[in-house]
């Protein structure tokens, strides 16, 4: 039997689509024949830690002293409570400093950290460290966490420390300091380590 050119072309055109269909069937069968498995890790989330400070001053200044004369002294305590979920460092510094006629240079200021024997009773204070022993003027040079004093590291969770501030107007304070005023805001800041 003799195959003409026309028949061979027709056979080629028919063979090509049949080959494509056949190869698709082979590939489909092969892809359905494979084993498979998967795993996942759901529920991922990120939460930030927390650092909080509060004190027991009930919105009142530690000191509001008038009519000081050379040699006058006084002290008061404040308890600072830290509530942290991460290891943190607490430092003391000052803000809003006022110093008329350089009276802060003559106002001795000692700051100690420790604990109270009886809550709210500063006379039962026991010091564990001295944070500052100088003048109010030298204390006022600490104005940020970077220059802050002390490095209290409260336990993670809730922890407290009491600070006792003691002052004395230098007995040698000159007459130029009469009628002058000094003031500051004591600031505690906690930063996570």
Buried (B, 14 or more C-beta within 10 A) or exposed (E): EEEEEEEEEEEEEEEEEEEEEEEEEEEEEEEEEEEEEEEEEEEEEEEEEEBEBEBBEEEEEBEEEEEBEBEBEEBBBBBBBBBBBEEBBBBBBBEEBEBEBBBBBBBBBBBBBBBBEEEEEBEEBEBEEEBBEEBBBBBBEBBEBEEBBBEBBBEBEEBBBBBBBBBBBBEEBEEEBEEBEBBBEBBBBBEEE
